[in-house]
Amino acid sequence: MLGKLAELLREAEADFADIRYELRKDVNVVFAGSDLKSVVESSTDGYVVRVLRNGGFASATVTSPEDVPEGLKLAAEGADAIVRSGGKTVGLYPVEPVEDSVEPELDGDPQSVPPEEKISLVRGYNDAMLSRDRVETTNLRYLEVMRDKYYVNSEGSAINEKLLTTGIGGEVIAKKGNLVQNIRLAIGGSDGFNRLVDRDEHFHERAGIAERLLDAEPVKGGTYNVVLSPLLTGVFTHEAFGHFSEADLVEDNPSLREKMSLGAELGSEEVTIAADSTLPGQLGYYRYDDEGVPVRKVVLMRDGVLTGRLHSRRTATEFDEEPTGHAVAEDYRYPPIVRMGTIFIQPGDKPFPDLIAELGDGLYLVDGKGGQTSGENFTFGAQYGFVVEGGEIGAMVRDINIMGNLFTTLKSIAARSNQLELSERGGCGKGQLNIRSALGGPHILVTDMIVGGV
């Protein structure tokens, strides 16, 4: 396939051109309560071509090899149109050509597992939750996505990389009278089917939390010192800070670009943030991005000081900074854009109980539940929490929202625990869906957090 793509690319009349061909295979098993609603297997493929000519950069998507020459022609015409209309001209940061083939290291290849076994696995977890006294219903989905990617460019790169993602996720819903509470759940990763096996404890735990929430009181609104769980820390890191580290989102915003200048002191000394998709077995792992650049670990902030950002080759030229391998597409339908892979606050040196003791009086808030950002400001839901008094975790609380300003909150992070936890399911909707966008962190202690409640 790589040879065929290279042959097709020779027809491009451009300063630079590339082709990415992908074969995508999906498996979905969906339960609604006890009902098996659907089992769907699909296979689709297509081509994305990009052309840089005289500073104009454009792309086209086609679905058959016969249409690739026309796609290259359309992309070239689009590049010319950008230049003629006075649009922004760009360049691509030089990188060394790469020839490589990458197979995923899997503990159990899900593609060799019969559909009946996948259905049985999900049904077992689902039935166990439904058997609990106060569980009203569930929504549960098995997801399997394989992307077999072939990339060539006019500079000599030729790469084949397969990415395989599996997961089981959804929600469990408990009810008492007119009160309904739900808890999200998710397991999965990029290292094979066996990660999903023998995970009964996770589903029992999540169902138990949903039931406990029926007896919890709504949180009282106010300003608190709080400890955030690793996954809620990750939601804050990804949503409130991470997108500002994506160079394409700040390049045309002068005030934000100035604020996000490298060397700016934006957080407390407790804040070191990394984007690292080189961690083997993790959800966000990959070797090459969708323009053939090797991904590398980027320390975005060290001890509160901004030290890096995420780039494509185009944005690297714009900022005169090196590419980082973070140009990622959802699949064959899209050209790549700058995306986070695995982002997290790095852990500190305190055991979790010491962090709770240091908190003294406040709230311990656990796991993310939706939210939104507006510029520097954010609002996120927590799935549940606990009142902390005298350094002891007490009663559970519910209906929790946290809100604040990104830069104020970064300065208010006072301590970190010594363990790192990363998410097992991803999902980021920046223009395209990225199911391998992982997040996490340690527990963090944040002072003066605004908490919405009753």
C-alpha positions in Angstrom: 0.0 0.0 0.0 2.8 2.5 0.8 4.3 1.9 -2.6 0.9 2.5 -4.3 0.4 5.8 -2.3 3.9 7.0 -3.3 3.1 6.3 -6.9 -0.2 8.3 -6.6 1.7 11.1 -5.0 4.0 11.6 -7.9 1.1 13.3 -9.7 1.0 16.2 -7.3 2.2 19.5 -8.6 3.2 21.1 -5.3 5.9 22.3 -3.0 4.8 19.6 -0.6 2.1 16.9 -0.7 1.0 13.9 1.4 -1.5 11.1 1.4 -3.0 9.3 4.4 -5.0 6.2 3.7 -6.9 4.5 6.5 -8.9 1.3 6.9 -11.1 1.7 9.9 -13.0 -1.2 11.6 -15.6 -0.7 14.3 -17.4 -3.0 16.7 -20.2 -1.7 18.9 -22.3 -3.7 21.4 -25.0 -1.6 23.1 -27.2 -2.6 26.1 -30.0 -0.4 27.5 -31.0 -1.9 30.8 -31.2 -5.7 30.3 -32.0 -5.4 26.6 -29.3 -6.0 24.0 -30.1 -3.1 21.6 -27.6 -3.5 18.9 -24.5 -5.3 17.7 -22.8 -3.5 14.8 -19.6 -4.3 12.9 -18.4 -2.0 10.2 -15.4 -1.5 7.9 -14.8 1.8 6.1 -11.8 3.4 4.4 -10.7 6.5 2.6 -7.9 8.9 1.7 -6.9 12.4 2.9 -4.6 14.4 0.6 -2.9 17.7 1.5 -1.1 20.1 -0.8 1.2 23.0 0.0 1.8 25.4 -3.0 3.2 28.9 -2.8 2.2 29.2 0.8 -1.4 28.0 0.3 -2.2 24.8 2.2 -5.4 22.8 1.5 -6.8 19.3 1.7 -9.3 17.0 0.1 -10.9 13.7 1.1 -11.7 10.9 -1.3 -13.0 7.3 -0.9 -11.2 5.4 -3.7 -7.7 5.3 -5.2 -9.1 6.3 -8.6 -10.2 9.6 -7.1 -6.8 10.4 -5.5 -5.5 12.3 -8.6 -8.7 14.4 -8.6 -8.3 15.0 -4.9 -4.7 16.2 -5.3 -5.9 18.5 -8.1 -8.7 19.9 -5.9 -6.4 20.4 -3.0 -3.9 22.3 -5.3 -6.7 24.5 -6.5 -7.7 25.2 -3.0 -4.1 26.2 -2.1 -4.0 28.5 -5.1 -7.3 30.0 -4.1 -6.0 30.8 -0.6 -3.1 32.7 -2.1 -5.2 34.6 -4.7 -7.7 35.7 -2.1 -5.1 37.0 0.2 -5.5 34.3 2.8 -2.9 33.3 5.3 0.1 31.6 3.8 2.0 29.0 5.8 5.1 26.8 5.9 5.9 23.4 7.2 8.7 23.0 9.8 11.4 20.7 8.3 11.6 17.2 9.7 13.6 14.1 8.8 11.8 11.6 6.5 10.8 8.4 8.3 10.2 4.9 7.0 8.6 2.6 9.6 5.9 0.0 10.3 4.3 -0.2 13.8 2.1 -3.0 15.1 0.3 -2.6 18.5 1.5 -4.7 21.4 -1.7 -6.4 22.5 -2.6 -8.5 25.5 -5.3 -10.3 23.6 -6.2 -9.2 20.1 -9.9 -8.2 20.2 -10.2 -8.8 16.5 -9.7 -12.5 17.2 -12.4 -12.6 19.9 -15.8 -13.9 18.7 -18.7 -11.4 18.9 -20.5 -13.8 21.3 -17.7 -13.5 23.8 -17.8 -9.7 23.7 -21.6 -9.7 24.2 -21.3 -12.2 27.0 -18.6 -10.1 28.8 -20.7 -6.9 28.6 -23.9 -8.8 29.6 -22.2 -10.2 32.7 -21.1 -6.8 34.0 -24.5 -5.3 33.1 -26.5 -8.0 34.8 -24.4 -7.8 38.0 -25.2 -4.1 38.3 -28.9 -4.6 37.5 -29.2 -7.2 40.3 -28.5 -4.6 42.9 -31.6 -3.5 44.9 -31.6 0.2 44.0 -30.2 0.2 40.5 -33.0 1.2 38.2 -31.3 0.7 34.8 -28.0 1.0 32.9 -26.6 2.1 29.6 -23.5 0.1 28.6 -21.5 0.0 25.4 -18.6 -2.1 24.1 -16.4 -0.1 21.8 -13.7 -1.4 19.5 -11.9 0.8 16.9 -9.0 -0.2 14.7 -7.3 2.4 12.5 -4.8 0.9 10.1 -3.0 4.0 8.8 -0.7 4.4 5.8 1.1 7.7 5.3 3.5 8.9 2.6 4.7 12.4 1.7 6.7 14.0 -1.0 9.7 14.3 1.3 10.2 10.5 1.5 8.3 9.5 4.6 6.5 6.1 4.4 4.8 4.9 7.6 2.2 2.2 8.5 0.9 2.3 12.0 -2.0 0.4 13.5 -3.9 1.8 16.5 -6.5 -0.4 18.3 -8.8 1.0 21.0 -11.1 -1.1 23.2 -13.4 -0.1 26.0 -16.6 -0.7 27.9 -18.4 2.4 29.2 -21.7 4.0 30.0 -23.7 4.8 33.2 -25.5 3.1 36.0 -28.7 4.7 37.3 -30.1 4.3 40.8 -33.5 5.4 42.1 -35.2 6.0 45.4 -38.7 7.4 45.2 -38.5 10.4 42.9 -34.8 10.8 43.4 -32.6 9.5 40.5 -28.8 9.5 40.5 -26.3 8.3 37.9 -22.6 7.4 37.9 -20.4 7.1 34.8 -18.1 4.2 34.3 -15.4 3.3 31.9 -12.7 0.7 31.4 -10.4 0.2 28.4 -7.3 1.2 26.6 -5.0 0.5 23.7 -3.2 -2.6 24.9 -5.7 -5.4 24.1 -8.9 -7.2 25.0 -7.7 -8.7 28.3 -7.7 -5.3 29.9 -11.5 -5.6 29.9 -11.6 -9.1 31.4 -12.1 -9.8 35.2 -13.1 -6.2 35.9 -16.2 -7.1 38.0 -15.0 -5.0 40.9 -15.1 -1.8 38.9 -18.7 -2.3 37.9 -19.8 -3.3 41.4 -18.0 -0.3 42.9 -19.6 2.2 40.4 -23.1 0.7 41.0 -22.5 1.0 44.8 -21.6 4.7 44.5 -24.8 5.4 42.5 -26.8 3.7 45.3 -25.0 5.6 48.0 -25.7 8.9 46.3 -29.4 8.3 46.9 -28.7 8.9 50.6 -26.3 11.8 50.1 -27.2 15.4 50.7 -26.6 18.1 48.1 -23.4 20.0 48.6 -23.8 23.5 50.2 -22.5 26.1 47.8 -19.5 28.3 48.9 -15.8 28.7 48.7 -13.8 25.7 49.9 -10.4 24.3 50.0 -10.7 21.1 48.0 -8.9 17.9 47.1 -9.6 16.8 43.5 -9.4 13.1 42.6 -6.9 12.2 39.8 -9.5 12.0 37.1 -11.1 15.3 38.1 -7.6 16.8 38.1 -7.3 15.4 34.6 -10.5 17.0 33.4 -9.4 20.4 34.7 -5.9 19.9 33.1 -7.3 18.9 29.8 -10.2 21.2 29.4 -9.1 24.4 31.2 -5.4 24.3 30.4 -4.7 21.7 27.8 -6.5 23.3 24.9 -4.6 26.6 25.4 -1.5 24.5 24.9 -2.6 23.5 21.4 -0.9 26.0 19.2 -3.6 26.3 16.6 -6.1 27.6 19.3 -3.9 30.5 20.4 -2.1 31.5 17.2 -4.7 34.0 16.1 -5.6 35.3 19.5 -3.1 38.0 20.3 -4.0 38.5 24.0 -4.0 34.8 24.8 -0.9 34.2 22.7 0.9 36.8 24.8 -0.4 35.4 28.1 0.7 31.9 27.0 4.3 33.0 26.1 6.9 30.5 27.0 8.6 31.5 30.3 5.4 33.0 31.7 4.8 32.2 35.4 1.2 30.9 35.3 0.9 28.4 38.1 2.2 27.6 41.6 5.5 25.7 42.1 3.4 22.6 42.6 2.3 22.5 38.9 4.2 20.5 36.4 2.1 19.4 33.4 3.2 17.0 30.7 1.7 15.7 27.5 3.2 12.2 27.0 1.7 9.9 24.4 4.9 7.7 24.4 3.7 5.8 27.6 3.3 2.2 26.4 -0.1 0.5 27.0 -1.8 3.8 27.8 -5.0 4.9 26.0 -3.3 7.9 24.3 -0.2 5.9 23.1 1.0 6.3 19.5 4.3 6.5 17.7 3.6 8.8 14.8 1.1 11.5 14.3 -1.1 11.9 11.2 1.6 13.9 9.3 4.3 11.3 10.0 6.1 13.1 12.8 7.3 11.1 15.8 5.4 12.0 19.0 7.5 13.1 21.9 6.9 13.9 25.5 6.4 17.7 26.0 6.6 19.3 29.4 4.1 22.1 29.0 4.6 23.7 32.4 7.4 23.1 35.0 7.1 24.4 38.5 4.4 26.8 37.4 6.4 28.2 34.4 5.1 27.6 30.9 7.8 25.6 29.0 6.2 24.1 25.9 3.2 23.7 23.7 1.8 21.2 21.2 2.4 21.6 17.5 1.8 20.4 14.0 4.5 21.2 11.4 2.5 24.2 10.3 2.1 25.7 13.8 5.7 24.9 14.6 6.7 27.2 11.7 4.2 29.9 12.9 5.8 29.9 16.4 9.3 29.0 15.3 9.3 26.1 17.7 9.9 22.4 17.0 7.1 20.0 16.0 5.9 17.7 18.8 4.0 15.0 16.9 0.5 16.2 17.9 -1.2 16.6 14.5 -4.0 14.1 14.9 -7.1 13.3 12.8 -10.3 11.5 13.9 -10.0 9.1 10.9 -9.8 9.0 7.1 -12.5 11.7 6.7 -10.4 14.5 8.2 -7.1 16.3 7.9 -5.1 16.4 11.1 -5.3 19.2 13.6 -3.3 19.9 16.8 -4.6 17.5 19.5 -3.7 16.5 23.0 -2.9 12.8 23.5 -2.2 11.9 27.2 -2.0 15.0 29.4 -1.6 15.1 33.2 -0.2 17.0 36.1 2.9 15.1 37.3 2.7 13.6 40.8 4.4 15.0 43.9 5.7 13.3 46.9 2.8 13.2 49.4 0.7 10.1 50.2 -3.1 10.7 49.7 -3.9 10.6 53.5 -1.3 13.3 54.1 -3.0 15.5 51.5 -6.4 15.0 53.2 -4.8 15.8 56.5 -3.3 19.0 55.1 -6.7 19.9 53.7 -8.1 19.8 57.2 -11.6 21.2 56.6 -13.1 21.2 53.1 -14.3 18.9 50.3 -12.9 15.9 48.6 -14.3 15.9 45.1 -14.3 12.8 42.8 -14.4 12.3 39.0 -15.7 14.6 36.3 -19.2 14.9 35.1 -19.5 17.2 32.1 -18.8 20.9 32.1 -17.8 23.8 29.9 -15.1 26.4 29.4 -15.4 30.0 28.2 -12.0 31.5 27.6 -10.1 31.5 30.8 -13.2 30.5 32.9 -14.5 27.0 33.5 -17.3 25.1 35.1 -17.1 21.3 35.7 -19.4 18.9 37.5 -18.0 16.4 40.0 -19.7 13.0 40.1 -19.7 12.9 43.9 -17.7 14.2 46.9 -17.2 14.0 50.6 -17.1 16.5 53.4 -13.7 16.6 55.1 -13.5 17.8 58.7 -10.3 17.8 60.8 -8.5 15.9 58.1 -11.0 13.0 58.2 -13.3 12.1 55.2 -16.9 12.2 56.2 -20.4 12.3 54.7 -20.9 11.9 50.9 -22.4 14.9 49.0 -23.8 15.2 45.5 -24.9 17.8 42.9 -21.5 19.4 42.8 -20.1 22.0 40.3 -16.7 23.6 40.6 -16.0 26.9 38.8 -13.2 29.4 38.5 -10.5 31.1 36.4 -7.8 28.9 34.9 -4.9 31.1 35.8 -6.2 31.8 39.3 -6.7 28.1 39.9 -3.2 27.2 38.6 -1.8 29.6 41.2 -4.0 28.0 43.9 -2.7 24.4 43.6 -1.0 23.9 46.9 0.0 20.2 47.0 0.0 17.0 45.0 -0.2 13.4 46.0 2.5 10.9 44.9 0.4 8.6 42.6 -0.5 9.1 39.0 -3.8 7.7 37.6 -4.7 8.0 33.9 -8.1 7.6 32.3 -9.1 4.3 30.6 -11.6 6.0 28.2 -11.0 9.1 26.1 -13.0 11.6 24.2 -12.4 15.1 23.1 -14.6 16.9 20.6 -12.4 19.8 19.4 -13.7 19.9 15.9 -13.2 16.2 15.5 -13.7 13.3 18.0 -10.5 11.9 19.5 -11.3 8.7 21.4 -7.7 8.3 22.5 -7.4 11.7 24.3 -6.4 10.5 27.7 -6.1 12.5 30.9 -5.3 12.2 34.6 -3.0 13.2 37.3 -2.5 12.8 41.1 -4.8 14.1 43.8 -4.3 17.9 44.1 -5.1 20.3 46.9 -6.6 23.5 45.6 -7.4 26.5 47.9 -10.4 28.8 47.6 -12.3 26.8 45.0 -15.8 28.1 44.2 -18.3 25.2 44.6 -21.9 25.5 43.3 -24.6 23.8 45.3 -27.7 24.5 47.3 
